Amino acid sequence: MESLERTRKRINEIDREMAKLWCERMNAVREVTEYKKKMNMPVLDAAREASLLEKNLSYIPEELRDYYVEFQRGVVGVSKTYQRGEIDREPNIIPLFLGDRSYDILVRRGSLSAAGSYMNIDRKVLVVTDDGVPAEYAETVSKQCGSPVIVTLPQGERTKCFESFRTLLLKMLDSGFTRKDCVVAVGGGVIGDLAGFAAAAYMRGIDFYNIPTTTLSQIDSSIGGKVAIDLEGYKNTVGAFWQPKFVLIDPDVLKTLDDRQVSAGLAEAVKMSLCFDGKLFDMFEHGGCDIDEIIRRSLMIKKSVVEKDETENSLRKVLNFGHTIGHGIETAENGRLIHGECVALGMLPMCSFDVRARLKKVLESLKLPTKITADPAKVKLAYSHDKKFEGSGVSIVKVNEPGEFEIEKLTFSELDRLFDKYLEDEQ
């Protein structure tokens, strides 16, 4: 026992010395930060990090080297977090606070080419994209990775399935990925959901970074940590909550989207404005904001909601406004309409008569559909399988005034009647 106490006392003494040395190190980091800020240098210096690690490992016994690598990454990670906080004290960085799962969201034009300055990708990286995304985007990211492995999947919702999920897991396994490696999604919501879920599942979870390339994913799906795949055509039935380490949003990549994709993404921003930001809805009505402002305002809304309710137990359910019936429409249409268009239609039955009339005009101005043409029976069957149903009913979100919402619990039959009443009113 005396020997144990002496050893513990020695550990305490070492910890005190390490604390003093850590303070000295952070003072030096502060000086480096000021220099980088003055010279407009990036935070990440991958070559120096690798050199430092290699040199220090020479002092470490071989049986302890893996542990020291983890220790060193932690020390360097704290330094980079501090530097980013000092250098990026500007509107371009939106911090999302979730305790030890916190991360930053960068919104800046031209930032794709500087991804390596913000993300720890000087290691083995699975870069996941699809054939609807310009290949140059994934290639730009891969050139900044230590050891990239690019997987390009077919575009479209059908890719968000078990077969694609298995493809990513096998690619990581065959490429020798370990828990120290990571996944980067370069694409829209389908790729973000699929790649994020693969990262969450592989070896019980590895680092995940998201680079959204569509309006919808930049506005909504890229943050919040909801990752999933579809099951038998029913959306997001199998998934997890797995927060990214960093989200990089470069509005310049939207230039390659067609008008339909841009409009579909804006439907999610309209959704958020109706529930939380009446001024943003007014901007949509009067055409008073550009895409950069829409992205930022939408992200600030979702950030606030996710910070209060990370795993969708209460407030975050409001972000499902328009999705219950919208997902039913999406399944029933079997690919004819894309997600944002279905959400646009799904919002209409959930609005008061006056708000519905205003919403229709906004949707028309954005060239989004305003009339549900899917088979009502197929829509009902699809939304009855929605994961948001709890027991015999579902909590729906209604909007009677832009910027305000109310949550109401409906049974299956009550939701069917609400949907039928809306269809009758629209005839």
C-alpha positions as CSV (number, residue, x, y, z in Angstrom):
1,M,0.0,0.0,0.0
2,E,2.9,2.4,0.9
3,S,4.4,1.7,-2.5
4,L,1.1,2.5,-4.3
5,E,0.8,5.8,-2.4
6,R,4.4,6.8,-3.2
7,T,3.7,6.0,-6.9
8,R,0.5,8.0,-6.9
9,K,2.4,10.9,-5.3
10,R,5.0,10.7,-8.0
11,I,2.3,10.8,-10.7
12,N,0.7,13.9,-9.0
13,E,4.1,15.6,-9.1
14,I,4.6,14.7,-12.8
15,D,1.1,16.0,-13.6
16,R,1.9,19.3,-11.9
17,E,5.0,19.6,-14.0
18,M,3.1,18.7,-17.2
19,A,0.6,21.4,-16.4
20,K,3.3,24.0,-16.1
21,L,4.9,22.8,-19.3
22,W,1.5,22.9,-21.0
23,C,1.1,26.5,-20.1
24,E,4.5,27.3,-21.5
25,R,3.6,25.5,-24.7
26,M,0.3,27.4,-25.0
27,N,2.2,30.7,-24.6
28,A,4.4,29.7,-27.5
29,V,1.3,28.6,-29.5
30,R,-0.2,32.1,-28.8
31,E,2.9,33.7,-30.4
32,V,2.7,31.4,-33.4
33,T,-1.0,32.2,-33.7
34,E,-0.3,35.9,-33.8
35,Y,2.3,35.4,-36.5
36,K,0.0,33.2,-38.6
37,K,-2.8,35.7,-38.2
38,K,-0.5,38.6,-39.3
39,M,0.9,36.6,-42.3
40,N,-2.5,35.1,-43.3
41,M,-1.1,31.6,-42.9
42,P,-3.3,28.4,-42.5
43,V,-3.7,26.8,-39.1
44,L,-2.6,23.3,-40.2
45,D,1.0,22.6,-41.0
46,A,0.8,18.9,-41.8
47,A,4.5,18.5,-42.7
48,R,5.6,20.0,-39.3
49,E,3.2,17.9,-37.4
50,A,4.5,14.7,-39.1
51,S,8.1,15.7,-38.5
52,L,7.4,16.5,-34.8
53,L,5.7,13.2,-34.3
54,E,8.4,11.2,-36.0
55,K,11.1,12.9,-33.9
56,N,9.3,12.5,-30.6
57,L,8.6,8.8,-31.3
58,S,12.3,8.2,-31.1
59,Y,12.2,8.8,-27.4
60,I,9.2,6.5,-26.8
61,P,9.5,2.7,-26.2
62,E,8.0,0.7,-29.0
63,E,5.2,-0.8,-26.8
64,L,4.0,2.7,-25.9
65,R,4.2,4.4,-29.3
66,D,0.5,3.9,-30.3
67,Y,-0.5,5.5,-27.0
68,Y,1.9,8.4,-27.5
69,V,0.5,9.0,-31.0
70,E,-2.9,9.5,-29.4
71,F,-1.5,11.8,-26.7
72,Q,0.4,13.9,-29.3
73,R,-2.7,14.2,-31.5
74,G,-4.6,15.4,-28.5
75,V,-2.0,18.1,-27.7
76,V,-1.7,19.3,-31.3
77,G,-5.5,19.2,-31.6
78,V,-5.9,21.6,-28.7
79,S,-3.4,23.9,-30.2
80,K,-5.2,23.9,-33.6
81,T,-8.5,24.5,-31.9
82,Y,-7.1,27.5,-30.1
83,Q,-5.5,28.9,-33.3
84,R,-8.7,28.5,-35.2
85,G,-10.6,30.3,-32.5
86,E,-8.2,33.2,-32.5
87,I,-7.6,33.4,-36.3
88,D,-11.2,32.8,-37.3
89,R,-13.0,35.2,-35.0
90,E,-15.3,36.3,-37.9
91,P,-18.7,35.5,-39.3
92,N,-17.2,32.8,-41.6
93,I,-17.0,30.4,-38.6
94,I,-20.2,29.2,-36.9
95,P,-19.4,27.1,-33.8
96,L,-21.8,24.4,-32.8
97,F,-21.6,23.6,-29.1
98,L,-22.3,20.0,-28.0
99,G,-19.7,19.4,-25.3
100,D,-17.0,17.0,-26.4
101,R,-18.9,16.6,-29.7
102,S,-18.6,20.3,-30.6
103,Y,-17.4,21.4,-34.0
104,D,-17.1,24.4,-36.3
105,I,-19.0,25.2,-39.5
106,L,-17.1,27.2,-42.1
107,V,-19.1,29.2,-44.6
108,R,-16.7,30.9,-47.0
109,R,-16.4,31.1,-50.8
110,G,-13.3,29.5,-52.2
111,S,-12.7,27.4,-49.0
112,L,-12.7,24.0,-50.8
113,S,-9.2,24.5,-51.9
114,A,-8.1,25.1,-48.3
115,A,-9.9,22.1,-46.7
116,G,-6.7,20.7,-45.3
117,S,-6.2,23.9,-43.3
118,Y,-9.4,23.2,-41.3
119,M,-9.7,19.4,-41.3
120,N,-7.3,16.8,-40.0
121,I,-7.0,14.9,-43.2
122,D,-3.2,14.3,-43.3
123,R,-3.9,10.6,-42.8
124,K,-5.8,7.8,-44.6
125,V,-9.1,9.3,-45.8
126,L,-12.1,7.7,-47.5
127,V,-13.4,10.5,-49.8
128,V,-17.0,9.6,-50.7
129,T,-18.8,11.4,-53.6
130,D,-21.2,10.6,-56.4
131,D,-21.2,10.9,-60.2
132,G,-23.5,13.9,-60.1
133,V,-20.9,16.0,-58.3
134,P,-18.1,17.5,-60.4
135,A,-15.1,15.1,-60.0
136,E,-12.8,18.1,-59.5
137,Y,-14.4,18.7,-56.0
138,A,-13.4,15.3,-54.6
139,E,-10.0,15.5,-56.4
140,T,-9.4,18.9,-54.8
141,V,-10.0,17.4,-51.4
142,S,-8.0,14.2,-52.1
143,K,-4.9,16.2,-53.0
144,Q,-4.9,17.7,-49.5
145,C,-5.2,14.2,-47.8
146,G,-2.3,12.2,-46.6
147,S,-3.5,8.9,-48.2
148,P,-6.8,9.3,-50.0
149,V,-9.2,6.6,-51.2
150,I,-11.9,8.0,-53.5
151,V,-15.2,6.2,-53.9
152,T,-17.7,7.5,-56.5
153,L,-21.2,6.2,-56.3
154,P,-24.2,6.7,-58.5
155,Q,-26.2,9.9,-57.8
156,G,-29.7,9.7,-56.4
157,E,-31.7,8.6,-53.4
158,R,-31.4,5.0,-54.4
159,T,-27.8,5.1,-53.5
160,K,-28.7,5.6,-49.8
161,C,-29.1,1.8,-49.3
162,F,-27.5,-1.2,-47.6
163,E,-25.6,-2.1,-50.8
164,S,-23.8,1.2,-50.9
165,F,-23.3,1.2,-47.1
166,R,-21.6,-2.3,-47.5
167,T,-19.5,-1.0,-50.4
168,L,-18.0,1.8,-48.2
169,L,-17.4,-0.5,-45.3
170,L,-15.7,-3.1,-47.5
171,K,-13.6,-0.4,-49.2
172,M,-12.3,0.8,-45.8
173,L,-11.7,-2.8,-44.6
174,D,-9.8,-3.7,-47.8
175,S,-7.8,-0.5,-47.7
176,G,-6.7,-1.2,-44.1
177,F,-8.5,1.6,-42.4
178,T,-8.2,1.8,-38.6
179,R,-9.9,3.8,-35.9
180,K,-7.3,6.6,-36.5
181,D,-8.5,7.2,-40.1
182,C,-11.5,9.2,-41.3
183,V,-14.3,9.7,-43.9
184,V,-15.0,12.8,-45.8
185,A,-18.3,13.3,-47.7
186,V,-18.2,15.5,-50.8
187,G,-21.7,15.7,-52.1
188,G,-25.3,16.4,-51.2
189,G,-27.6,15.0,-48.5
190,V,-27.5,11.4,-49.8
191,I,-23.7,11.2,-49.7
192,G,-23.5,13.0,-46.4
193,D,-26.0,10.7,-44.8
194,L,-24.5,7.5,-46.2
195,A,-20.8,8.4,-45.6
196,G,-21.6,9.7,-42.1
197,F,-23.4,6.4,-41.2
198,A,-20.5,4.4,-42.6
199,A,-18.1,6.4,-40.4
200,A,-20.4,5.9,-37.4
201,A,-20.5,2.1,-37.9
202,Y,-16.9,1.3,-39.0
203,M,-15.0,0.0,-36.0
204,R,-17.7,1.5,-33.8
205,G,-17.0,5.0,-35.1
206,I,-14.3,7.0,-36.8
207,D,-13.9,10.7,-37.6
208,F,-16.2,12.2,-40.2
209,Y,-16.0,15.4,-42.1
210,N,-18.8,16.9,-44.3
211,I,-18.3,19.1,-47.4
212,P,-21.9,19.6,-48.7
213,T,-22.2,20.6,-52.4
214,T,-25.9,21.2,-52.8
215,T,-28.1,24.0,-51.5
216,L,-30.2,21.6,-49.4
217,S,-27.2,20.0,-47.7
218,Q,-25.5,23.4,-47.1
219,I,-28.6,24.8,-45.6
220,D,-29.7,21.8,-43.5
221,S,-28.5,18.2,-43.6
222,S,-24.8,18.8,-43.3
223,I,-25.0,19.7,-39.6
224,G,-26.7,18.1,-36.7
225,G,-25.3,14.6,-36.9
226,K,-28.3,12.7,-38.3
227,V,-26.9,10.0,-40.6
228,A,-28.9,7.2,-42.1
229,I,-29.8,4.9,-45.0
230,D,-33.2,4.0,-46.4
231,L,-34.9,0.6,-46.0
232,E,-37.2,-0.9,-48.6
233,G,-37.8,2.6,-50.0
234,Y,-38.7,4.2,-46.6
235,K,-36.4,7.1,-45.8
236,N,-33.8,7.2,-43.1
237,T,-35.1,4.1,-41.3
238,V,-31.7,2.8,-40.3
239,G,-29.2,5.3,-38.9
240,A,-27.5,7.0,-36.0
241,F,-26.5,10.3,-34.5
242,W,-22.8,10.8,-35.4
243,Q,-21.6,14.4,-35.3
244,P,-19.0,15.5,-37.9
245,K,-15.6,16.9,-36.7
246,F,-15.9,19.8,-39.1
247,V,-18.3,21.1,-41.8
248,L,-16.9,23.1,-44.7
249,I,-19.4,25.0,-46.8
250,D,-18.2,26.7,-50.0
251,P,-21.1,28.5,-51.7
252,D,-19.0,28.6,-54.9
253,V,-19.6,24.9,-55.6
254,L,-23.3,25.7,-56.0
255,K,-22.6,27.3,-59.4
256,T,-22.6,23.8,-61.0
257,L,-26.1,23.0,-59.8
258,D,-29.1,23.4,-62.1
259,D,-32.0,25.7,-61.1
260,R,-34.2,22.8,-59.9
261,Q,-31.6,21.6,-57.4
262,V,-31.1,25.1,-56.1
263,S,-34.8,25.7,-55.6
264,A,-35.3,22.3,-53.9
265,G,-32.6,23.2,-51.4
266,L,-34.2,26.6,-50.7
267,A,-37.4,24.8,-49.6
268,E,-35.6,23.7,-46.4
269,A,-34.7,27.4,-45.7
270,V,-38.3,28.4,-46.2
271,K,-39.2,25.6,-43.8
272,M,-36.9,27.1,-41.1
273,S,-38.1,30.6,-41.7
274,L,-41.8,29.6,-41.2
275,C,-41.0,28.0,-37.9
276,F,-38.3,30.3,-36.4
277,D,-37.6,33.4,-38.4
278,G,-40.4,35.5,-39.7
279,K,-38.0,38.1,-41.0
280,L,-36.3,35.5,-43.2
281,F,-39.8,34.5,-44.6
282,D,-40.5,38.2,-45.4
283,M,-37.2,38.2,-47.3
284,F,-38.4,35.2,-49.3
285,E,-41.6,37.0,-50.0
286,H,-39.9,40.2,-51.1
287,G,-36.7,38.8,-52.6
288,G,-34.5,40.6,-50.1
289,C,-31.6,38.2,-49.5
290,D,-28.9,36.4,-51.4
291,I,-27.9,32.7,-51.1
292,D,-25.0,33.4,-48.7
293,E,-27.3,35.1,-46.3
294,I,-29.9,32.4,-46.6
295,I,-27.3,29.7,-45.8
296,R,-26.0,31.6,-42.8
297,R,-29.4,32.4,-41.3
298,S,-30.6,28.8,-41.9
299,L,-27.5,27.4,-40.2
300,M,-27.9,29.7,-37.2
301,I,-31.5,28.4,-36.8
302,K,-30.5,24.8,-37.0
303,K,-27.4,25.3,-34.8
304,S,-29.6,26.8,-32.0
305,V,-32.1,23.9,-32.3
306,V,-29.5,21.1,-32.3
307,E,-27.6,22.6,-29.3
308,K,-30.9,22.5,-27.3
309,D,-31.9,19.0,-28.5
310,E,-29.2,17.0,-30.2
311,T,-31.0,13.7,-30.5
312,E,-34.5,14.9,-31.4
313,N,-36.3,14.4,-28.1
314,S,-38.3,17.6,-28.2
315,L,-37.5,20.9,-30.0
316,R,-35.6,19.4,-32.9
317,K,-38.7,17.6,-34.0
318,V,-39.9,21.0,-35.2
319,L,-37.3,20.7,-38.1
320,N,-39.5,17.9,-39.4
321,F,-42.1,20.5,-40.4
322,G,-43.3,19.4,-43.8
323,H,-41.4,16.1,-43.7
324,T,-44.0,13.6,-42.5
325,I,-46.3,14.1,-45.5
326,G,-43.3,15.2,-47.6
327,H,-41.5,11.9,-47.1
328,G,-44.8,10.1,-48.0
329,I,-45.0,12.0,-51.2
330,E,-41.3,11.3,-52.0
331,T,-41.8,7.6,-51.6
332,A,-45.1,7.6,-53.5
333,E,-43.5,9.6,-56.4
334,N,-40.7,7.0,-56.6
335,G,-38.0,9.5,-57.8
336,R,-40.1,11.8,-59.9
337,L,-39.8,14.6,-57.4
338,I,-36.7,15.3,-55.3
339,H,-36.5,15.8,-51.6
340,G,-36.8,19.6,-51.3
341,E,-39.8,19.6,-53.7
342,C,-41.6,17.0,-51.5
343,V,-40.9,19.0,-48.4
344,A,-42.3,22.1,-50.1
345,L,-45.6,20.2,-50.8
346,G,-45.5,18.6,-47.3
347,M,-45.6,22.0,-45.6
348,L,-48.8,23.2,-47.3
349,P,-51.3,21.0,-45.4
350,M,-49.6,22.0,-42.1
351,C,-50.2,25.8,-42.5
352,S,-53.1,28.0,-41.7
353,F,-55.2,29.1,-44.6
354,D,-53.6,32.6,-44.7
355,V,-50.0,31.3,-44.4
356,R,-50.7,28.7,-47.0
357,A,-51.7,31.3,-49.5
358,R,-48.5,33.3,-48.8
359,L,-46.4,30.1,-48.9
360,K,-47.7,29.1,-52.3
361,K,-46.6,32.4,-53.7
362,V,-43.1,32.0,-52.3
363,L,-42.9,28.4,-53.6
364,E,-44.1,29.6,-57.0
365,S,-41.4,32.3,-57.1
366,L,-38.8,29.6,-56.4
367,K,-40.3,27.4,-59.1
368,L,-41.3,24.7,-56.6
369,P,-44.4,22.6,-56.9
370,T,-47.6,23.7,-55.1
371,K,-49.9,20.8,-56.1
372,I,-49.8,17.2,-54.8
373,T,-50.4,14.8,-57.7
374,A,-49.2,11.6,-56.0
375,D,-51.7,8.8,-55.3
376,P,-53.1,9.7,-51.8
377,A,-53.3,6.0,-50.8
378,K,-49.6,5.5,-51.6
379,V,-48.7,8.7,-49.7
380,K,-50.6,7.5,-46.6
381,L,-49.1,4.0,-46.7
382,A,-45.6,5.6,-47.0
383,Y,-46.0,8.1,-44.1
384,S,-47.5,5.4,-41.9
385,H,-44.0,3.8,-41.9
386,D,-42.3,7.1,-41.0
387,K,-39.8,6.7,-38.2
388,K,-41.4,9.7,-36.5
389,F,-44.5,7.7,-35.6
390,E,-44.6,6.8,-31.9
391,G,-47.1,4.1,-31.1
392,S,-50.4,4.9,-32.8
393,G,-49.6,8.5,-33.7
394,V,-47.1,11.2,-34.7
395,S,-46.2,14.7,-33.5
396,I,-46.8,17.2,-36.3
397,V,-45.7,20.8,-36.6
398,K,-48.2,23.4,-37.6
399,V,-47.6,27.1,-38.6
400,N,-50.3,29.7,-38.1
401,E,-48.0,32.7,-38.4
402,P,-44.5,32.9,-40.0
403,G,-41.9,32.6,-37.3
404,E,-44.1,30.7,-34.9
405,F,-45.1,27.0,-34.6
406,E,-47.1,24.6,-32.6
407,I,-46.7,20.9,-32.1
408,E,-49.8,18.6,-32.1
409,K,-50.0,14.9,-31.5
410,L,-52.2,13.1,-34.1
411,T,-53.3,9.5,-34.5
412,F,-53.0,7.8,-37.8
413,S,-56.6,8.4,-38.7
414,E,-56.4,12.1,-37.6
415,L,-53.5,12.7,-39.9
416,D,-55.3,10.9,-42.7
417,R,-58.3,13.2,-42.2
418,L,-56.0,16.3,-42.2
419,F,-54.4,15.2,-45.4
420,D,-57.8,14.4,-47.0
421,K,-59.2,17.8,-46.0
422,Y,-56.3,19.6,-47.5
423,L,-56.8,17.7,-50.8
424,E,-60.5,18.5,-50.8
425,D,-59.7,22.2,-50.2
426,E,-57.3,22.2,-53.2
427,Q,-59.7,20.8,-55.7
